[in-house]
C-alpha cells in the first residue's frame, strides 16, 4: 500500500468516497452522508434508524444485535460534519480525497473524524465475514453538528427516548492522532466557558483626559485574564507531567465597542474562550474571575455565553470492567496507550453527562495532529491499521461478561 499507483484496498476506497461528500459547514450535505452510510449498513445487514433531533438534522444509527440483547450495549459514535477550509492553503482540493505517492490521503475530515466512521464499519464487516457473533449489541451512531458545539446534534439526542432505549453500557468516540509510537485515550474533557466581560465608563470627547473610562477598565481586565493565561502556559511548559488538558487556557477571542475615533465610548467588551480541567475548583475559579472584574472598577461584570459545570470522568482504573477490557485488548495488540484529559470539547461530554462511560479514541499513531488544519491528511496504512485495532476492540468489548445488575 505504498502509493497512489498500487491497487487500493476496498476500505480505503470507501473512506475516500466518504471524504468527497461535502459535509462542511455552514451547509453540510447531511442527506448525502446519511444516504451513503445507510447503504453501507444495509449491505452489512444492519438495521438503520434515523432520528430527527433538530430542524434539518438527523442522526443515523446502525445496529448489530447481540445474542443477549438484555445486556448493556456498546455505542460507537462519530460525527458527520467537518469544519470549513481555506482552499488556497491546500496542496490538493480538500474534498477530492487525493492520495499522494506515500499513501497520504488529503481531505477535510481525514482525521476529524470520517476515518473513524469507516473504520467502525469496516471492522464490523470483517467480524461479520468471519461469522462472529457477540452477546452484547453494538450500535453505531453518526451525528450532525459536533463541529458547531453539538447543541443541535448529540445534546438533543441523549435526551430522547430512542437514545435511552439503546441501553448503553460503554461508548467510544473521537480522540486525536499521536505523533509518536503511542496511542492516546481520553477519559474526560476540560469544561468550556465562553465569557464576555462588559466594561462601562464615562463617555466624552476623544481630546480630553476623561476619568473612569471603559478603556481603562478594559485594560485592567485584559491584564488580569492574560496574566493568568501566562502563568498557566508557564506551568505547562515547565512540567513534563502535564498535558494541555491539565491546565486552564484563556484566549481573548473578541473585542467590541466604540462609535468613532473622536468619541470615548461608554462601553467596551472583551470575550474569552476558557477551557478548565476537571481538577480545578469551578466555584473558586469563578470567584477569581469576579474579583478580577471588581478590581477593574465599577460597572465591570461577566456575562456567561456558555458555562459547563459538569466534571464527569470515565474510570481508567483496572478494576473497572470496561476500561480493563479496553486497555487489555490494547496490550494484547502490542499498543502503548497514554491516558489524558481532552483539551477541547467533543460529543463525549454529553454522553458522560448522562452517566455513560466514554473513551475518546482515534487509532492514529505516527501521525501529526492536523484536525482543523490546512492539508489535513491520514496515511492509508495508518487507516487500515485502525480497522485492525477496532476489530479487536469491538470484539473484546462486546464480550464483556455479564455485570452486576444485568442478570
For each residue, the residues with C-beta under 8 A, 3 or more apart:
1: 6 8 9 12 103 380 381 384
2: 6 101 102 103
3: 6 99 100 101 102 103
4: 99 100 101 103
5: 101
6: 1 2 3 103
7:
8: 1 12 13 380
9: 1 12 13 380 384
10: 13 14
11: 14 15 118 122 383 384 387
12: 1 8 9 15 16 105 380 383 384
13: 8 9 10 16 17
14: 10 11 17 18 40 118 121 122
15: 11 12 18 19 97 105 114 115 118 383
16: 12 13 19 20 97 99 105 107
17: 13 14 20 21 36 97
18: 14 15 21 33 36 37 109 114 117 118
19: 15 16 95 97 105 107 108 109 110 114
20: 16 17 95 96 97 107
21: 17 18 29 32 33 36
22: 28 29 32 95
23: 28 29 30 32 33 80 81 82 109
24: 27 28 81 82 83 84 85 95 108
25: 28 81 82 83 84 147 148
26: 84
27: 24
28: 22 23 24 25 33 80 81 82 144
29: 21 22 23 32 33
30: 23 33 34 56 57 58 80 81 144
31: 34 35
32: 21 22 23 29 35 36
33: 18 21 23 28 29 30 36 37 80 142
34: 30 31 37 38 50 58 60 80 142
35: 31 32 38 39
36: 17 18 21 32 33 39 40
37: 18 33 34 40 41 60 62 80 117 121 142
38: 34 35 41 42 48 50 60 62
39: 35 36 42 43
40: 14 36 37 43 44 121
41: 37 38 44 46 47 48 60 62 121 140
42: 38 39 45 46 48
43: 39 40
44: 40 41 62 64 121 124 125 128
45: 42 128
46: 41 42 62 63 64 124 140
47: 41 62 63 65
48: 38 41 42 60 61 62
49: 60 61 63 162
50: 34 38 58 59 60 61
51: 58 59 61 157 160 162
52: 57 58
53: 57 58 59 143 144 152 153 156 157 160
54: 57 144 145 152 153 156
55:
56: 30
57: 30 52 53 54 144 145 152 153 156
58: 30 34 50 51 52 53 144
59: 50 51 53 141 142 143 144 153 157
60: 34 37 38 41 48 49 50 141 142
61: 48 49 50 51 139 140 141 142 162 166
62: 37 38 41 44 46 47 48 121 139 140 142
63: 46 47 49 137 138 139 140
64: 44 46 124 128 137 138 139
65: 47 69 137
66: 69 71 73 133 134 135 136 137 138 398
67: 133 134 135
68: 71 135 136
69: 65 66 137 167
70: 406
71: 66 68 135 136 137 169 402 406
72: 136 167 168 169 170 403 406
73: 66 136 137 138 139 166 167 168 169
74: 136 137 138 139 168 169 170 171 172 394 397 398
75: 139 141 166 168 170 171 172 351 356
76: 120 138 139 140 141 171 172 394
77: 140 141 143 154 171 172 173 174 347 348 351
78: 113 114 116 117 120 140 141 142 143 173 174
79: 113 142 143 144 145 146 147 150 153 154 174 347
80: 23 28 30 33 34 37 114 117 142 143 144
81: 23 24 25 28 30 144 145 146 147 148
82: 23 24 25 28 108 109 112 114 147
83: 24 25 108 112 147 372
84: 24 25 26
85: 24 90 94 108 374
86: 89 90 374
87: 90 93 94
88:
89: 86 374 375
90: 85 86 87 93 94 106 374 375
91: 98 106 375
92: 96 98 106 107
93: 87 90 96 98
94: 85 87 90 106 107 108 376
95: 19 20 22 24 107 108
96: 20 92 93 106 107
97: 15 16 17 19 20 105 106 107 110
98: 91 92 93 105 106 107
99: 3 4 16 103 104 105 106 380
100: 3 4 103 104 106
101: 2 3 4 5
102: 2 3 379
103: 1 2 3 4 6 99 100 379 380 381
104: 99 100 377 378 379 380
105: 12 15 16 19 97 98 99 110 377 378 379 380 383
106: 90 91 92 94 96 97 98 99 100 110 375 376 377
107: 16 19 20 92 94 95 96 97 98 110 376 377
108: 19 24 82 83 85 94 95 376
109: 18 19 23 82 112 113 114 115 376
110: 19 97 105 106 107 114 115 370 376 377 378
111: 115 177 362 364 367 369 370 371 376 377 378
112: 82 83 109 174 371 372 376
113: 78 79 109 116 117 174 362 371
114: 15 18 19 78 80 82 109 110 117 118
115: 15 109 110 111 118 119 362 364 378 383 386
116: 78 113 119 120 174 362 386
117: 18 37 78 80 113 114 120 121 140 142
118: 11 14 15 18 114 115 121 122 383
119: 115 116 122 123 363 383 386 387 389 390
120: 76 78 116 117 123 124 140 390 394
121: 14 37 40 41 44 62 117 118 124 125 140
122: 11 14 118 119 125 126 387 390
123: 119 120 126 127 387 390 391 394
124: 44 46 64 120 121 127 128 138 140 394
125: 44 121 122 128 129
126: 122 123 129 130 387 391
127: 123 124 130 132 391 394 395
128: 44 45 64 124 125 131 132
129: 125 126
130: 126 127
131: 128
132: 127 128 395
133: 66 67
134: 66 67 138 395 398 399
135: 66 67 68 71 398 399 402
136: 66 68 71 72 73 74 169 397 398 399 400
137: 63 64 65 66 69 71 73 74 167
138: 63 64 66 73 74 76 124 134 394 398
139: 61 62 63 64 73 74 75 76 166 168
140: 41 46 61 62 63 76 77 78 117 120 121 124
141: 59 60 61 75 76 77 78 157
142: 33 34 37 59 60 61 62 78 79 80 117
143: 53 59 77 78 79 80 146 150 153 154 157 347
144: 28 30 53 54 57 58 59 79 80 81 152 153
145: 54 57 79 81 148 149 150 151 152 153 154
146: 79 81 143 149 150 153 154 346 347
147: 25 79 81 82 83
148: 25 81 145 151 152
149: 145 146 345
150: 79 143 145 146 153 154 155 345 346 347 350
151: 145 148 155 156
152: 53 54 57 144 145 148 155 156
153: 53 54 57 59 79 143 144 145 146 150 156 157 347
154: 77 79 143 145 146 150 157 158 347 350 351
155: 150 151 152 158 159 350
156: 53 54 57 151 152 153 159 160
157: 51 53 59 141 143 153 154 160 162 163 350
158: 154 155 163 350 351 353 354
159: 155 156 163
160: 51 53 156 157 163 164
161: 164 165
162: 49 51 61 157 165 166
163: 157 158 159 160 166
164: 160 161 167
165: 161 162
166: 61 73 75 139 162 163
167: 69 72 73 137 164
168: 72 73 74 75 139 171 351 356
169: 71 72 73 74 136 322 356 357 400 403
170: 72 74 75 322 356 357 358 359 397 400
171: 74 75 76 77 168 348 351 356 357 358 359
172: 74 75 76 77 358 359 360 361 393
173: 77 78 346 347 348 351 358 359 360 361
174: 77 78 79 112 113 116 346 347 348 360 361 362
175: 184 185 186 342 359 360 361 362
176: 184 186 342 360 362 364 369 371
177: 111 362 364 365 367 368 369 370 371 378
178: 181 182 183 184 338 364 365 366 367 369
179: 365 366 367 368 369
180: 365 366
181: 178 336 365 366
182: 178 335 336 337 338 365
183: 178 330 335 336 337 338 361 363 364 365
184: 175 176 178 337 338 339 340 361
185: 175 316 326 327 337 338 339 340 359 360 361
186: 175 176 189 245 339 340 341 342 348 359 360 361
187: 313 314 315 316 339 340 341 359 360
188: 245 278 311 312 313 314 341 342 352
189: 186 245 341 342 344 345 346 348 349 352 360
190: 245 248 249 275 276 277 278 341 342 343 344 345
191: 275 276 277 278 282 308 309 310 311
192: 273 274 275 306 308 345
193: 272 274 275 276 304 306 307 308
194: 271 272 273 274 304 305 306 307
195: 271 272 274 289 302 303 304 305
196: 254 269 270 271 272 302 303 305
197: 218 221 225 269 270 271 272 293 300 301 302 303
198: 267 269 300 301 302 303
199: 214 215 217 218 221 267 268 269 270 296 297 299 300
200: 214 217 266 267 299 300
201: 212 213 214 215 216 217 264 265 266 267 268 297 299
202: 210 211 212 213 264 266
203: 210 263 264 265 266
204: 208 210 263 264
205: 208 210 262 263 264
206: 260 261 262 263 264
207: 262
208: 204 205 264
209:
210: 202 203 204 205 213 264
211: 202
212: 201 202 216 217 297 298
213: 201 202 210 216 217 264
214: 199 200 201 217 218 257 264 265 266 267 268
215: 199 201 218 219 264 265 268
216: 201 212 213 219 220 297
217: 199 200 201 212 213 214 220 221 268 296 297 299 300
218: 197 199 214 215 221 222 268 270 296
219: 215 216 222 223
220: 216 217 223 224 292 295 296 297
221: 197 199 217 218 224 225 270 292 293 296 300
222: 218 219 225 226 252 270
223: 219 220 226 227
224: 220 221 227 228 292 295 296
225: 197 221 222 228 229 250 252 270 272 292
226: 222 223 229 230 250 252
227: 223 224 230 231
228: 224 225 231 232 248 250 288
229: 225 226 232 233 249 250 251
230: 226 227 233 234
231: 227 228 234 235
232: 228 229 235 236 247 248 249 250
233: 229 230 236 237 247
234: 230 231 237 238
235: 231 232 238 239 242 247
236: 232 233 239 242 243 244 246 247
237: 233 234
238: 234 235
239: 235 236 242
240:
241:
242: 235 236 239 246 247
243: 236 246 340 341 343
244: 236 247 249 343
245: 186 188 189 190 277 340 341 342 343
246: 236 242 243 277 279 341
247: 232 233 235 236 242 244 277
248: 190 228 232 274 275 276 277 280 285
249: 190 229 232 244 273 274 275 343
250: 225 226 228 229 232 272 273 274
251: 229 272 273 274
252: 222 225 226 255 270 271 272
253: 271 272 273
254: 196 269 270 271
255: 252 268 269 270 271
256: 268 269 271
257: 214 265 267 268 269
258: 263 265 268
259: 263 265
260: 206 263
261: 206
262: 205 206 207
263: 203 204 205 206 258 259 260
264: 201 202 203 204 205 206 208 210 213 214 215
265: 201 203 214 215 257 258 259 268
266: 200 201 202 203 214
267: 198 199 200 201 214 257
268: 199 201 214 215 217 218 255 256 257 258 265
269: 196 197 198 199 254 255 256 257
270: 196 197 199 218 221 222 225 252 254 255
271: 194 195 196 197 252 253 254 255 256 305
272: 193 194 195 196 197 225 250 251 252 253
273: 192 194 249 250 251 253
274: 192 193 194 195 248 249 250 251
275: 190 191 192 193 248 249 343 344 345
276: 190 191 193 248 280 282 285
277: 190 191 245 246 247 248 280 341
278: 188 190 191 311 313 341
279: 246
280: 248 276 277 284 285
281: 284 285
282: 191 276 285 286 309 311
283: 286 287
284: 280 281 287 288
285: 248 276 280 281 282 288 289
286: 282 283 289 290
287: 283 284 290 291
288: 228 284 285 291 292
289: 195 285 286 292 293 302
290: 286 287 293 294 302
291: 287 288 294 295
292: 220 221 224 225 288 289 295 296
293: 197 221 289 290 296 300 301 302
294: 290 291 300
295: 220 224 291 292
296: 199 217 218 220 221 224 292 293 300
297: 199 201 212 216 217 220 300
298: 212
299: 199 200 201 217
300: 197 198 199 200 217 221 293 294 296 297
301: 197 198 293
302: 195 196 197 198 289 290 293
303: 195 196 197 198
304: 193 194 195 307
305: 194 195 196 271
306: 192 193 194
307: 193 194 304
308: 191 192 193 349
309: 191 282
310: 191 349 352 353
311: 188 191 278 282
312: 188 349 352 353 355
313: 187 188 278 352
314: 187 188 323 352 357 358 359
315: 187 320 322 323 357
316: 185 187 320 323 327 339
317: 320 323
318: 323 324 327
319: 324
320: 315 316 317 323 324 357
321: 324 325 400 401 403
322: 169 170 315 325 326 357 397 400
323: 314 315 316 317 318 320 326 327 357 359
324: 318 319 320 321 327 328
325: 321 322 328 329 396 397 400
326: 185 322 323 329 330 359 393 396 397
327: 185 316 318 323 324 330 331 337
328: 324 325 331 332 396
329: 325 326 332 333 392 393 396 397
330: 183 326 327 333 335 337 389 393
331: 327 328 334 335
332: 328 329 392
333: 329 330 388 389 392
334: 331
335: 182 183 330 331 389
336: 181 182 183
337: 182 183 184 185 327 330
338: 178 182 183 184 185
339: 184 185 186 187 316
340: 184 185 186 187 243 245
341: 186 187 188 189 190 243 245 246 277 278
342: 175 176 186 188 189 190 245 345 346 348 360
343: 190 243 244 245 249 275
344: 189 190 275
345: 149 150 189 190 192 275 342 349
346: 146 150 173 174 189 342 349 360
347: 77 79 143 146 150 153 154 173 174 350 351
348: 77 171 173 174 186 189 342 351 352 358 360
349: 189 308 310 312 345 346 352 353
350: 150 154 155 157 158 347 353 354
351: 75 77 154 158 168 171 173 347 348 354 356 358
352: 188 189 310 312 313 314 348 349 355 356 357 358
353: 158 310 312 349 350
354: 158 350 351
355: 312 352
356: 75 168 169 170 171 351 352
357: 169 170 171 314 315 320 322 323 352
358: 170 171 172 173 314 348 351 352
359: 170 171 172 173 175 185 186 187 314 323 326
360: 172 173 174 175 176 185 186 187 189 342 346 348
361: 172 173 174 175 183 184 185 186
362: 111 113 115 116 174 175 176 177 386
363: 119 183 382 385 386 389 390
364: 111 115 176 177 178 183 367 378 382 386
365: 177 178 179 180 181 182 183 382
366: 178 179 180 181 382
367: 111 177 178 179 364 370 378 379 382
368: 177 179
369: 111 176 177 178 179 373
370: 110 111 177 367 373 375 376 377
371: 111 112 113 176 177 376
372: 83 112 376
373: 369 370 376
374: 85 86 89 90
375: 89 90 91 106 370
376: 94 106 107 108 109 110 111 112 370 371 372 373
377: 104 105 106 107 110 111 370
378: 104 105 110 111 115 177 364 367 382 383
379: 102 103 104 105 367 382 383
380: 1 8 9 12 99 103 104 105 383 384
381: 1 103 384 385
382: 363 364 365 366 367 378 379 385 386
383: 11 12 15 105 115 118 119 378 379 380 386 387
384: 1 9 11 12 380 381 387 388
385: 363 381 382 388 389
386: 115 116 119 362 363 364 382 383 389 390
387: 11 119 122 123 126 383 384 390 391
388: 333 384 385 391 392
389: 119 330 333 335 363 385 386 392 393
390: 119 120 122 123 363 386 387 393 394
391: 123 126 127 387 388 394 395
392: 329 332 333 388 389 395 396
393: 172 326 329 330 389 390 396 397
394: 74 76 120 123 124 127 138 390 391 397 398
395: 127 132 134 391 392 398 399
396: 325 326 328 329 392 393 399 400
397: 74 136 170 322 325 326 329 393 394 400
398: 66 74 134 135 136 138 394 395
399: 134 135 136 395 396
400: 136 169 170 321 322 325 396 397 403
401: 321
402: 71 135 406 407
403: 72 169 321 400 406
404: 407
405:
406: 70 71 72 402 403
407: 402 404
